[in-house]
Amino acid sequence: MSNRIDATFERLRSEGKKAFVAYVCAGDPDLPRSLEILRALTEAGADVIELGVPFSDPLADGIVNQMAHARALEAGVDTHKVLDLIRRFRDSHQTAIVLFTYLNPVYTYGYEKFHRDAAEAGADGVLLLDLPPDEAALNTELARGEGLHHIRLIAPTTPPDRVAFLAQGAEGFIYALSRTGVTGSHGAPSDQIGEQVAAIGAQSSVPVCVGFGIATPEQSAMVASVSDGVVVGSAIVRQIELNAGAPDVAARVAAFTAPLIEAAKAGA
């Protein structure tokens, strides 16, 4: 069976559209409403969902996403419950899911077992923030995928030879950072992002999606115009934080995200 990520980008390419990738932390603000949020984002038009695995030390994340991890952990969410959340989502939706995580929770779970169980639950890819691909290649266990595409990050400061190495071994899509730093919407995307995407695209046929700092429809449209897709995380997570006490948090998150999705599609 074709990986859902590949099938999604093939469909979008045939339609002449760009992808919208939405990030949320699994179990934020709690598991029942997290499931509602996943469904609402899909129904609003998200093409791929990046699902954060709650972790106590998410150093690559800014304060907004760190607090989402904290809320999920406080709600008792662990890796097993994240996989169960995906299973429940799969009862009604087939939107591609990429697990966004750090090596520690995966290795604690069991590297091979995590990949196998995640794929069986319905995940399609994994982005391991603190596992460089060349380091993984030195360990047979860490080099295995078990049915999940390994998504790679490329930053604006990545040297050209490193860009070539990462791009040529990429799977699913490449996550290009629009700027340096941790996650968060405190800085707008770089005006050099088009050149960055072109340089990455010259090294790989895998789609290039851009994230970091995208928080408005205007930014979403701009990034979509020079890439294969837009990744929005902290701006969505902030809406979960602001509406965490509301019973209709999923609807509010979807209402905020819909204009960004529409702008990305219009920016194609």
N, C-alpha and C positions, 0 to 999 in steps of 0.2 A: 504494500500500500504506500502511495506517495506521502511523504511527510507533509503535514498541513501547512508548514511554513512555505515550502516550495510550491505547493498547490495554490496558496494564497497569492504569492507574487506572480505566478504564471497567469492567474486569472486577472489580476490588476494590470499586468502588462498588456494582455489582450484587450482590455477595456480602455487602455490609455489613461489609467488612474494611478495615483500615488497611495502608498500605505500610510495608515495611521496606527502607531504603536502606543498603547496606553499602559503606563506602569502604575500598579498599586501593590501594597504590602498585604500578603495573605493574612486574613484574620483581623484586619483593621476596619472598623473599630471592634468587631467581634465576628465570629464565624458565620452566623446566620446572615448578618447584613453585608458581610464581605461577599458572600455568594450572590446576594441581590445586586451588589455593585458590579460584579463581573458580568452578570446577565444584562444589566442596564447599559454598561459600556458597549457590549456587543450589539445590543439593539439600537444604540445611538450611532453605530457605524464603525466602531474600532475593528481593525483588521487583524491585529495581533495584540495579545495581552502579555506584558511582562509582569510576572508574579513574584514579588519579593518573598524570600523565605526568612521569617523572623530570626534575628540573630542579635546577641547581646552586645556585639562590638562592630557595628557596620561603619568602619572607618572611611570608606570611600563615599559615604552618603553625607549630605548636609543635614542640618538640624531638623528640617521638615520630615525627611524620610527616617531619620533616627528616631524621632518621636512616634512615627508610625510603627516601627519595629517594637518600641517600648509598649505601645498600646496593645499590639498583638500578643506580645509575650505576657503582658498582664492579664490578657483574656485567656491565657493557658494554651496558646497555639504553639505546636511543635511541628517538626518536619512530617511526621506521620499524619497529623491533622491537615497539613497543607495538601498532601497527596489525596486525602479523603475529600477535601474541598474540590480538587480538580475532578475527581470521580463524579461528584454530585453535579458539577457544572456540565460534565459530558452527558448527563442524562437529557439535557435540553439543547446544548449548543456545541458547535464544532469549531469555534474560533481557535486559531493557533495560540498556544501558550508557551512562553519561554520562562523558565525558572531563573530568577535573578538572585544570585546567592554568593556566598563566600565558601572557601574550601573547608573551613572548620565544621560547619553543620553536615556537609556532604561526607567528609571523612569520618566523622563520628557515627553517622548512619551506616557507613560502609560504602565506599566509592562505587564499586560495581553494583551492589544491591540498590543504591540510590538511583543510579541510571536506569536499571532494569525496572524497578518499582515505579519510578516517575513515568517512564514510557508506557508501562502497562496501565497506569492511572489515567493517561491521556495527555501528558506533556509532550511537547515536540522539540524543545531545545533547552539549553542551559547556558547561562552566562556566568562563568566563575570569575568574579572580579579580581581575585588575588592569586590566580594560577596562570602564569605566563605560558603560552603554548610550547615554547622551547623547553621549559622546565618539565612540562607534562611529558614531553617526548622522551625524557631521560628515564621515566618510570613507566614500565609497561602497563601497570594498573591504571595510572592517571591518564594514559593515552587512549583508553577505551571509551567508546561512546554509548554502547548498549542501546541504540535506537534513538538517541537524542542528538540533534545538531548542536555543535559547540559554536556559540556566537562569539565573535571577537570584537574587542574595542580598539579603536585607533584614535589617538589624540592629535590635536593640531601640531604638537611639538614632536611627534614621532618622526625619527629620521627616515629619509627616503628608502634606505635599504631595509629598514625594519617594516615600513609600510608594505613593501613588496613581499616580505616574508609572511606577514600577517594576512595580507589580502589573498595571496596565492593559495593559502591553506584554509580559506574561510568556508564556512558552511551556512546555509540558510540566508543570512544577511549580515552585513557588517554594520556595527554600531559606531558611527563616527561622532566624536565629541565636538560640539561646536566651539568649545573653549576649554581651557584647563580648569582644574579645581575639583571640588566635590559637587555632588548633585545639588540642585537648587535653582530657583528662578531669580536669583539676585543679580544676574548679569545676562544681557541680551546675547543672542547668537552672534558670532563674529561675522563681519562683512566679507571675510575672506573664505567663507564656507564653500562657496561654489568652486573655487580653485582647489580646495582640499578634497572635495568630493570627486572632482575630475581626476586628480592625481591618484586617488584610491581606485577609481573605476578603470583607470588605464592598466591596473595590475590584476583585475579580477572581473569575472562576469557575474559575480554574486551581487545582488542589490545592496545599495548603500543607503542606510537610514541615518538621520541626524537628530541628536538630542542634546540636552543641557541648555537651560535658559529659555526654553520656549514656553510662553505663558499667555500669549494673546493670539487671536485669529490672524492678525497682520504678520506676526512672526511665523506662525504656522504656514501661511501662504508663501512667504518669502523662502523659507527652507524647502518647502515642497517643490518650488519652481526650479531648484538646482540639485535635487536629490531624488532618490526612489521612495522616500518615506520620511515621516516626521515622528519623533519619539517625544512624548510628553509624560513627565512623571510628577515632579514636585508640585506643579501647579494643580494637578488632580488630587494628589495626596493632601494638599492644603485644604481643599474643599471638604475632604473627608474629616479632617481635623475640625474645621469650622462648624460642621454639621453633625458631629459625632453623636450628639444627644438627640438628634431628630429621627423619628421613626421612618421618615421618607428620605433618609440620607442618600440612598441609591438614586432616586429621581433627581435630587438636587445636584449630585455629582454628574449625572448624565446631562442635565440641562446646561451645566457649565462647560462640559466637554464637547457637546454637539457643535457649537460654532467653530471650535478649533478643528474638528473633523471636517466640517463643511469647507473651511478655508483651505485645508490641506488638499482636498479633492479639487477645489477650484484652482489651486495653484499648480495643477498638473501641466 
